[in-house]
Amino acid sequence: ASAHGIDGILVEGWNEGWEDWASYRKDRQFLFNKAYPDLDVKELQRYAKEKGVQMVMHHETAANAADYERQLDEAFQFMVDNGYHAVKTGYVGYIIPRNEYHSSQWMNNHYIHVARRAADYKVMVNSHEAVRPTGLCRTYPNWLAQESARGGEFETMGGNDPDHTCILPFTRLKGGPMDYTPGIFETRLSYYNGEKPNERVHTTLVKQMALYMTMPSPIQMVADLPSNYARFPDAFRFIEDVAVDWDNSWYLEAEPGDYITVARKAKGKNEWFVGGITDENSRTATIPFSWLPEGKQYIATIYEDGKDADWDTNPQSYRIRKVVVTPKSVLKQKLAASGGVAISIKEADKAEMKGLKTIR
């Protein structure tokens, strides 16, 4: 993380209770202030701080929200005492109190209670398995993101359909940011504990990069194994560069369930990024650059599906090229089936432009 400019590390399964986890089995499943003996919380935090990386706490509750509330103050104090300022909460399973549901009023009150109490301890919250975003991140600005839909992890559970991420920007994401956990470069999951011989991610590698734009969140995950990113260092450069907070956004083309292309300006920087994705149908995206400031030329680094790319048969085929663009430029960009395009843009100087094609 330190070597690649990634701000934080999330460790799941650190605390006592995971060895026999199942909903309804116990009234108290997890302890939120006691790590397993083989994980030294203080040493891990010390080393992370030395590397300029923040640790992100994980609180899985096995859906026992009632017990989580009983432990909440101890849990947040443990975080503060050990230098943690962000937590990912989780509610996998059947809710306790019994007869409540993830979307019931009691649980909605619970999510808000957690956000409020976390704010008292100056802790940021990223809630998983919670209800869909409804704009409450504006009321509680420490409530940074929610999963609240079938995220990237479901690619190991039968997979998300190719049109899934072409639907969510028009539905769940209308109410606030979503933690989708994108960035999966090894899309064939047969290596996954030997248990998933036929599972695969229903996207190309480039579409995974584009999701950082089309599924916006002020906390973005880098969801694959480090060893998989090491195989594609030129593509990983986009994930290193892409911002997570924005000054402005321009939705360039979209059709619910079919495709979406968006451009965004990085907050406080003269850097712009474009992401475009499509469903199971290949298509040609039309990308104008009229939203760029007038009077200048720009270098666009385009990460695109290879000519033979296909989410099912050849998902890791991609190409990277650089071109010069101006506010008058219009790019016709081919997207593979369940593919995408990711573009990073910076102001150009004459030396950098030498030998590059200009898009008219």
N, C-alpha and C positions, 0 to 999 in steps of 0.2 A: 504493500500500500504506500509506504513512504517513497519507494523508488519511482512510483508512477503517479504521485500527486493525488492519491485517494485519501480523503479526509478521515475516514473512520473504518472500524472493523466491528462487525456484529458476531458475537459468539453465542450460539444456541446450545442448549443442553448442558449448561455450566453448573446448574444448581440441583440440589437433591430432589429426587422424585421421578426422574425420567426412566428409571430401570423397570418400573411396573406401571407405566402411565396408561390409564384408561378412564374414560368418563364414568362418573357415578360409583367408581370402585371405593373411593375414600372420601371422607369429609374434608381431609386436608391432603392434597396431592403433592404440592410443591412448597418448598421453603424459598423465600426470596431474599434471604440474608445469609445463606449458607451454601458455599460451593462444595463440590466434590473434592476429596483430598488431593486428587491429581491435577487440580487447577488452582494455581496460586494467584488469586485476584489482585493482590497488591503488587506482586512482581510483574504481572502482565500489564497492569496500568502504568507502572514505572517505566517499563521498556517501551510501551507505546508512546508515552510522553516524550521519552528520549528521542524517538523517531518522528515526533511531530504528528502523531496519529491519535485520534480520540477513540476511546472504546465506547461502543453502544451496548447498553444492557438489554437482555431479553427476558421478558416475563410471560411465559406460557402458563395459562391458568387451568388447562383442561376443561375450560368453560365453567369452572367453579368461581363465578364472579363474587359470590357471597364471601368466600374465604379470602379472596384477593383483597376485598375491601377491609377485612379484619387485619390483614398484614400490610396494608398500603403504606402507612406511615413508617413502619420499620423498613419496608422495601426501599422507599425513596431516601430515607436517611442512610441506609447502607450504600446506595448509589453516591450520595453526596460525600460520604466519608471516604469513598474509594475513587473519587474523581470522575464519576460518570454523570453526563448531563443530557443524555438521550436514552429513551427506552422504546423498544418495540414490544407491544402487548399482543397477546394471542388468546383466542377463545375457541379452540378446536374441541368439538364434542357437544354433548347435551347440557344445557345450561342448568346450573344450580344457582339460585333457588329452583327446584323442580317445578315444572309446568310453566316456566318462563321460556322465552325464545330470544334468539339473537336480535330480533326486531321488535320485541315487546317494549312497553313503556318502561318497565322496571330496568331493562337493559339499556335503553336510551338514556335514562337517568344515570345509570352506572357509568357509561362512557363519558358523560359530561362531568360527573363527580371525579373520575380519574384525571381528566384534563385539568380541572380546577385545582385538585390537590397537587398534581405535578407542578403546576405553575407556582404554588407556594414554595416548592423546593427548587424552582428554576430548572425544571426538567422538561425536555421536549418529548412529545408523544407521537409515535407512529403506530396506529392501531390496526391489527389484522383481525379478520373475521368479524369486524364491526359492521354496523349498518352503512348504507351508501352515504357518501358525503352530502351534506345539506347546507353548506355555507358556514357552518359553525367554526371553521378555522379562522374566520374573520372576527368572531367573538372571542375565541381562545387561540391567539396566535402561536402558542406553544404546541398546539395540536396540528402538527405539520402535514401529516398525510394519513390516508387510510387505504387498506387493501380493498376490502368491500366488494370484491368480484372475483371471478376465476382468474387468478394471477398466473405468473410464469410457472409456478410450482406445479400447476395442473398439467403441464406438458409431460410429466412423469406419471400421470394418472389417466391415461387415455387421450390426452392432448386437447388443446383448444382448437376449434375450427379455424381455418385461414381467415374467415371474415370476422372473428371475435374482436380483434383489436381495431377493426373498422367500424364496429358498433359502439364500443365503450366511450369514445370521445363525444358521442351524441347522447349518451345516457348517463352512466355513473359519473363521468368526469364533468358534467355540467354543474355539479354541486360542489366541486372542489378537487384537489389533487389526489391522485391514486398511486399507491406504491405497487406497481405491477411486477417488479423484479425482472427487468429485461436484461439483455446482453448475453444471451446464451450462444456461444460460438460452436460448441460441439453439439450439433443438433440430433445426432443419433445416440440414443441413451442406452445402448446395449452394455456400455461399461458400468452402468449404475448398479453396483453390487451384484452384477450378474442376474438381476431379477427382472430386467426390462428388455429382453432381447428384441422385441419388435416395436418398442416405443420410440417415437421421434418427435421433435419439435415441428410444428406445422408452419414453419417460416424458413426463408433463406437466412443466411448469416447477416446479410446487409439489412434485411427487415428488422432484425434484432437491434441493429444500430439506430435505425430510424425511429424505433419506439421511444428513444430518449427524448425525441421531439414531439411525437404525436400523443404520448402518454405522459404529460408533464407532471413533475413533482419536485418540490424543493428539497426532498431527500430522495436520491436515486441510488438504487442498488447495482452492484456489479456482480451478477448472480452466478457466473460460471466458475469453474476451478481455475486457479492461477496457471496451472500447467496447460490448460486449453488456450488461454490468452497468449501464452508464450509461443504457441504455434503460429499465431497470426499477429505479430507485433505491429505490422503496418496498418491493419484494420483496427487494432486496439487503440491506436493513436487517436481515433475519433472519440472514443469513450474518455480518454485522458483529457481531451480538449473541450468537450461539450460542456456548456454551462448548466446550472440547475436553477438559476434565478434569472428573470428576464425584465427588461425595460419595456418591451413591446412585442406583440405577436401579430402576424398577418396570415389568415387562413386563405390559401391561394386557390384551392379547389377541393371539393368534398361531395360525397354522396353516401348517406348513411348505409352501412353494411357493405360498401363496395370499395371506397378509397378515400384517402384524405392526405393533403399536402399542406404543410404549415412552415412558415419562416418565423424566426425569433431573433431578437437582439439581446445579447448577453448584458446583464445588468452592470452598468458602469464601465463598459468596455466597447470599443469599436470593433466588435466581432459579431458575426451573424451566423446562424445555422439554419439549415433546411432539412426537414424530414418528410418523406413521402412513402406511403405504404398502399398495398392493394390486397384484395381478397384472393380467392383461388384462381382468378382470371388474370393473365398477364395484360398489361396495358401500357400506353404511352402517356406519361404525365406531362402536362404543360406548365412550366415553371417560369413565370415572369419575375424580373428583379427590379420592378418599378418602385419598390419599397426601400431600396437602398438610397442613401443620400446622393443628391445630384452633384455633378461636377468632378467626380472621381472615378477611377478604375479600381477593380478589385480582383484578387486572385481567389478563385473558388476551387477547393479540393473536393472532388466528387468521388464518393465511395458508391459504386454501382454494382448491381448484379452482373455476373459474367454472361456472355452470349448464350451459354449452355446451362445457365442456372435454373433450378427448379426446386421448390421446397422439398419435394418427395425424392427425386432422383439425383439431384446434384446441388444440395443446399449451400455448400461452401465455395461455390464458384463466384469470385468477385474480381473487380478491377478498380484501381485507383488512378485517377488522372487529374491534372490541373489545367484550368482554363482561365482566361481573363473575361470578366463580365462587367457591364455597366448597368445603370438603371434602365437602359433601353433594351437590354438583352432578354431573350426568351429562349429557354432551354426545353427541347423536346427529349424527354428522358424515358427510356424503355425500362419497365419494371417486370421482373419475372413473375410467374405464378406464385402467389403469396410472398412476393418479393418487396423490395423497397429501394430507396435511395437516401443517402445521408450526405450533406454538403456542409463544409465549414468555409467561411468567407472572411477575408481580412483585406484591409487596404493594401494596394500594391505600390511598389516603386519600380522604376524602369529596369533595374537590374534583375528583379524577380520575374518580370514579364517577358524577358528575352526568350524567344523560342516557343512561347505559349500561344495557342490558338485563342482568338477572341470570339466569344459567342455573340452573334448579332441579334 
